[in-house]
Amino acid sequence: MSHEHLDKSFETIAIHAGNTADPLTGAVVPPIYQVSTYKQDGVGGLRGGYEYSRSANPTRTALEENLAALEGGVRGLAFASGLAAEDCLLRTLLVPGDHVVIPNDAYGGTFRLFAKVVSRWGVEWSVADTSDPASVRAAVTDRTKAIWVETPSNPLLGITDIAAIAAVAKDAGAKLVVDNTFASPYLQQPLALGADVVVHSLTKYMGGHSDVVGGALVTNSAELGEELAYHQNAMGAVAGPFDSWLVLRGIKTLPVRMDRHSENAGKIAEMLTRHPKVSQVLYPGLPEHPGHEVAAKQMRAFGGMISFRVTGGEQEAVDLCARTKVFTLGESLGGVESLIEHPGRMTHASVAGSALEVPGDLVRLSVGIENVDDLLADLQQALG
Ligand SMILES: Cc1ncc(COP(=O)(O)O)c(C=O)c1O
C-alpha cells in the first residue's frame, strides 16, 4: 500500500496510489505482468511475494492498492466482473439460513444473483425501499447479516441516505454493502459514511472507456478484507493483468471525467424537464427529485446517469432509443461516449414480474463527455 499518498487529495491519489515506479526498470506506469507463475529461488523462496497469478499478480496488486486508497479502505480486491465481486462478497458474508435485505431498485443482474442463484443455497432475502430507513428497519429479521444498497440506483436514480442505513445496519448487527458504481468514489465515499463494504462494477466509470469488464470490493476492515481475499483466491474470478491495467489507466482521469459527466447531465436533465414529450425526469441533481437533499449532502456532484419517462408509452420509448445519432443504443454505462437504452427490454429484462420491475415508458441515458450542445441537439431531434 502506497501510504504516502493517503493524505493527498482525491485527484492525486487517483494517479499515484498503487502506481509506484517499476522496481526493475523505473517505468512510471506499472507494467502488464502477463504471467501465470513465478520462478522460486528454492522451494518456497518467493522473490516478490508472488507465486501464482490467481492468488496475486503485480498489475492487479497495483489496481487493488489504488482502489483501497480511493475508497478510503484498507483492502481492495479486483475481480473479473462486478457480478463476480458480488458473488464473492455474498458467499463470504452469508451462509444458509442467513437473511439479506435488498433494495427495490437495483441493477437487474444483482437482483438475479440474489433471486436465482444465492437463494438456491438457502440464503433468504427481502426487498425494502432503501430510500426510507423505516422500510429497511421493518425488513430486518434476527437472521439479517447484510443490507444491500445501491445509490444512485440503476435505473430509477433513487437515493439512499447511506449514514442513516448504516445506523440501521449497526443496530441489526448486519454489514452494510453499498454498490458505488453510479457515483464512483470521486463523487461519494460510502465507507466514510458508515458502510462496511463498497462494491463496484469497474466496467463503468472506473474503467471509463467501454473497453473492459471488471469488478471490485473495498472494505475498511482488515479482518473482512482477509476473508474476502481468501475467498477471491478460493473462488478464482480474479481480474486479469491487462484488464487491471486498463482500469488503472482509466482511473487516472476519473475526477475530470466525472466532473464533465455531471455537468453535461445537469444540462440535459434540465432540458428534458421542459420537453413536452417527457413526463418525468429522474436525476438527483434536480431540486424536485425526492432524494435531492440527501444526494447533495453525500455526493460531490450528481453524476452522469439520467432516466426519464416519455408521454407516448413503451413503444415511443423503444422507438426513441433507435432515433438518436450521437447517443449509441447499447447496454452498460459510464464510458466517455453517451449511451441510450430501454431498461425494461434491455438491462432490466431479468426483473420483469418482480418487485423491481421498471416502467415500460422509461429510457436511460449514460451521458458522456462529448460537447453538451451536440448531445442536447441529438436528444431534441430524437424526441421530435
Ligand atoms: C450498479 C451496477 N452494479 C453492478 C453491475 C454488475 O457489473 P458487471 O456488469 O461488471 O458484472 C452493474 C452492471 O451493469 C451495475 O450497473
Ligand as a Chemical Component Dictionary entry (heavy atoms), coordinates in Angstrom:
data_LIG
# 
_chem_comp.id                   LIG 
_chem_comp.type                 NON-POLYMER 
_chem_comp.pdbx_formal_charge   0 
_chem_comp.three_letter_code    LIG 
# 
loop_
_chem_comp_atom.comp_id 
_chem_comp_atom.atom_id 
_chem_comp_atom.alt_atom_id 
_chem_comp_atom.type_symbol 
_chem_comp_atom.charge 
_chem_comp_atom.model_Cartn_x 
_chem_comp_atom.model_Cartn_y 
_chem_comp_atom.model_Cartn_z 
_chem_comp_atom.pdbx_ordinal 
LIG C1 C1 C 0 -24.962 -0.722 -10.456 1  
LIG C2 C2 C 0 -24.336 -1.962 -11.028 2  
LIG N1 N1 N 0 -23.793 -2.876 -10.212 3  
LIG C3 C3 C 0 -23.226 -3.997 -10.675 4  
LIG C4 C4 C 0 -23.202 -4.289 -12.024 5  
LIG C5 C5 C 0 -22.610 -5.585 -12.492 6  
LIG O1 O1 O 0 -21.339 -5.360 -13.032 7  
LIG P1 P1 P 0 -20.692 -6.201 -14.228 8  
LIG O2 O2 O 0 -21.566 -5.997 -15.438 9  
LIG O3 O3 O 0 -19.325 -5.607 -14.360 10 
LIG O4 O4 O 0 -20.666 -7.628 -13.808 11 
LIG C6 C6 C 0 -23.742 -3.365 -12.928 12 
LIG C7 C7 C 0 -23.729 -3.654 -14.381 13 
LIG O5 O5 O 0 -24.428 -3.035 -15.157 14 
LIG C8 C8 C 0 -24.330 -2.169 -12.413 15 
LIG O6 O6 O 0 -24.881 -1.261 -13.224 16 
# 
loop_
_chem_comp_bond.comp_id 
_chem_comp_bond.atom_id_1 
_chem_comp_bond.atom_id_2 
_chem_comp_bond.value_order 
_chem_comp_bond.pdbx_ordinal 
LIG C1 C2 SING 1  
LIG C2 N1 SING 2  
LIG C2 C8 DOUB 3  
LIG N1 C3 DOUB 4  
LIG C3 C4 SING 5  
LIG C4 C5 SING 6  
LIG C4 C6 DOUB 7  
LIG C5 O1 SING 8  
LIG O1 P1 SING 9  
LIG P1 O2 DOUB 10 
LIG P1 O3 SING 11 
LIG P1 O4 SING 12 
LIG C6 C7 SING 13 
LIG C6 C8 SING 14 
LIG C7 O5 DOUB 15 
LIG C8 O6 SING 16 
# 
